[in-house]
């Protein structure tokens, strides 16, 4: 049996917008030096200017300890300016999980097995309570690619998908490195189809976010044949994964 989360109530939350479904799960890394620093930040009612008040629903430490900061029925403040599949300002429709990791600024490292197991158990619990389709299990970098990198290329999205959380393009060869004509235009169309916010002037921004998640061995923003193969496969999974009862790929 999964242990109940410990309580660390944050004052930083408010009511969800009336009539808005809870249909997204957003995964973050904390990007701070310690778990204590992250908890303090997420529970701070008066952060120093110009820092905003922030929070999340859950935080998972590296040893697997889970903290609950905000009740799921309340809106936590974790996603910020965000977009996914036509929806904006996603805090109102999402549950946010912060996963302790120093992030790219403070010594990004792999996520321990105990931590990933706790994340998987927590996600499954949440998915059992809310009709969140597979396509709406996302990272912060998916919904805000112009300003976020988390949870990043070391996060085990493939392992989560194997446990029925989100999806993964199983068996798709992403090794090709040649750059076909029109590749970036094709990539931009596929990214939009999946749900990413794509800036027509800078499609490589969203493409790098995609690579961090689905082609972590090569995060360069290039629309080469390997990346396009993964894009094709993920777009097909996204089409199927828009249903709450869809299975991971």
C-alpha positions in Angstrom: 0.0 0.0 0.0 1.3 3.4 -0.9 2.0 5.5 2.2 -0.3 8.5 2.7 1.4 11.8 1.8 2.7 14.0 4.7 1.0 17.3 5.1 2.9 20.6 4.5 0.0 23.0 3.8 0.7 26.0 1.5 -1.3 29.2 1.7 -0.8 29.8 -2.0 -4.0 28.5 -3.7 -7.5 29.6 -4.6 -10.7 28.3 -6.1 -10.7 26.6 -9.5 -12.7 28.3 -12.2 -16.4 27.1 -12.1 -17.1 24.4 -14.6 -13.5 23.7 -15.5 -12.6 20.0 -15.4 -9.4 18.7 -13.8 -8.0 17.1 -17.0 -4.3 17.7 -16.8 -1.3 16.4 -14.8 1.8 18.6 -14.9 5.2 17.3 -13.7 8.0 19.6 -12.7 11.4 19.5 -11.1 11.9 21.9 -8.2 15.1 23.4 -9.6 16.4 24.3 -6.1 19.4 23.1 -4.1 17.4 21.2 -1.4 14.0 19.8 -0.8 13.7 22.0 2.3 14.4 25.1 0.2 11.7 24.0 -2.3 9.1 23.4 0.4 9.8 26.8 1.9 9.5 28.5 -1.4 6.2 26.7 -2.3 4.7 27.6 1.1 6.0 31.2 1.3 3.0 33.6 1.5 5.3 36.7 1.1 8.3 36.0 -1.2 10.7 38.8 -1.8 10.0 41.0 -4.8 9.9 40.3 -7.7 9.2 36.6 -7.0 5.6 35.5 -7.3 3.7 33.3 -4.8 3.9 29.7 -6.0 2.7 26.3 -4.9 1.9 22.8 -6.2 -0.4 20.0 -5.0 2.4 17.5 -4.2 6.2 17.4 -3.8 8.2 14.1 -4.1 11.6 13.9 -2.4 14.5 11.9 -3.8 14.0 9.1 -1.2 10.3 8.8 -2.3 8.7 10.8 0.5 5.6 12.6 -0.7 4.2 15.9 0.7 0.8 17.3 0.0 0.7 21.1 -0.1 -2.6 21.9 -1.7 -5.9 19.9 -1.8 -6.6 18.6 -5.3 -10.0 20.4 -5.4 -8.1 23.8 -5.1 -6.1 25.6 -7.8 -2.3 25.5 -7.0 0.0 28.0 -8.7 2.6 26.0 -10.5 2.2 26.3 -14.3 2.3 30.0 -14.9 1.9 31.3 -18.4 1.1 28.0 -20.3 -0.6 26.4 -23.2 -1.6 22.9 -24.2 -4.0 21.7 -26.9 -5.9 25.0 -27.2 -6.1 25.8 -23.5 -4.2 28.5 -21.7 -3.4 29.4 -18.1 -3.5 25.7 -17.1 -3.4 26.0 -13.3 -7.2 26.0 -13.2 -7.5 22.6 -14.9 -4.4 20.8 -13.7 -2.8 19.0 -10.8 0.9 19.9 -10.3 3.6 17.6 -8.9 7.1 19.0 -8.0 9.9 16.5 -8.1 13.0 17.3 -6.1 16.0 17.8 -8.4 18.4 20.7 -8.4 17.7 21.2 -12.1 19.9 22.5 -14.9 21.0 25.5 -12.9 22.2 23.7 -9.7 23.6 20.4 -11.0 21.0 18.4 -12.9 21.1 14.7 -12.1 19.2 11.5 -12.7 16.1 10.9 -10.7 16.6 8.0 -8.2 14.6 4.8 -8.6 12.8 5.3 -5.2 11.7 8.7 -6.3 10.5 7.6 -9.7 8.5 4.7 -8.1 6.8 7.2 -5.7 6.1 9.5 -8.6 4.5 6.6 -10.5 2.4 5.6 -7.6 1.2 9.1 -7.0 0.4 9.7 -10.6 -1.7 6.5 -10.7 -3.6 7.6 -7.6 -4.4 10.9 -9.2 -5.4 9.3 -12.5 -7.7 7.0 -10.6 -9.5 10.1 -9.2 -9.6 12.3 -12.3 -10.4 11.6 -16.0 -7.1 12.8 -17.3 -6.3 11.6 -20.8 -2.9 10.2 -21.6 -2.1 13.2 -23.9 -2.6 15.6 -21.0 0.1 14.1 -18.8 2.8 16.6 -19.5 6.0 18.2 -18.3 6.4 21.9 -17.5 8.6 22.3 -20.6 5.8 20.9 -22.8 3.4 23.6 -21.8 5.9 26.5 -21.5 8.8 25.6 -23.8 10.0 29.2 -24.2 10.9 29.4 -20.5 11.1 26.0 -18.9 13.2 22.8 -19.2 11.8 20.6 -16.5 11.6 17.8 -15.7 14.1 17.5 -18.4 16.0 14.9 -20.5 17.0 12.7 -17.5 13.4 12.1 -16.4 12.1 8.6 -17.0 9.0 9.3 -19.1 9.4 5.9 -20.8 9.2 4.1 -17.4 6.1 6.1 -16.5 4.4 5.1 -19.8 5.2 1.5 -19.1 3.1 1.8 -15.9 0.2 3.4 -17.7 1.0 7.1 -17.2 1.1 9.1 -20.4 2.6 7.4 -23.4 5.9 6.6 -25.2 6.6 5.7 -28.9 7.7 2.1 -28.3 10.0 0.6 -30.9 10.4 3.8 -33.0 13.9 4.3 -34.3 15.0 7.8 -33.5 18.6 7.4 -34.6 18.5 9.0 -38.0 20.4 12.3 -38.3 19.8 13.5 -41.9 17.7 16.6 -42.4 15.0 16.2 -45.0 13.8 19.1 -47.0 10.8 20.8 -45.3 11.6 19.0 -42.1 11.0 22.0 -39.8 7.7 22.9 -41.3 6.6 19.3 -40.9 7.9 19.2 -37.4 5.9 22.4 -36.5 2.7 20.9 -37.9 3.2 17.7 -35.9 4.1 19.6 -32.7 0.8 21.6 -33.0 -1.1 18.4 -33.6 0.3 16.9 -30.4 -0.6 20.0 -28.4 2.6 22.1 -28.1 2.5 25.9 -28.3 4.5 26.6 -31.5 5.9 30.0 -32.3 6.0 30.2 -36.1 9.1 32.4 -35.9 10.9 30.0 -33.6 9.6 26.4 -34.0 12.8 25.0 -32.7 11.9 26.1 -29.1 8.9 23.7 -29.0 10.9 21.1 -30.9 13.6 21.1 -28.2 10.9 20.6 -25.5 9.7 17.6 -27.5 13.2 16.2 -27.7 13.8 16.6 -24.0 10.8 14.3 -23.4 10.7 11.9 -26.4 14.3 12.0 -27.8 16.4 12.8 -24.8 19.6 11.5 -26.5 19.6 14.5 -28.8 18.2 17.9 -27.7 19.3 20.3 -30.4 16.1 21.7 -31.9 16.9 20.1 -35.3 14.2 18.5 -37.4 16.3 15.5 -38.5 14.8 12.2 -39.6 15.1 10.6 -36.1 13.2 13.4 -34.5 10.6 13.4 -37.2 10.0 9.6 -36.8 9.4 10.2 -33.1 7.1 13.1 -33.9 5.0 11.0 -36.2 4.7 8.3 -33.6 3.8 10.6 -30.8 1.3 12.5 -32.9 -0.5 9.2 -33.5 -0.4 8.4 -29.8 -1.7 11.8 -29.0 -4.7 11.3 -31.3 -5.5 8.1 -29.5 -4.5 9.4 -26.1 -7.0 12.3 -26.1 -9.5 9.7 -24.6 -9.4 9.3 -20.8 -9.5 5.5 -21.3 -6.7 5.3 -23.7 -3.6 3.1 -22.9 0.0 4.1 -22.9 1.9 3.5 -26.1 
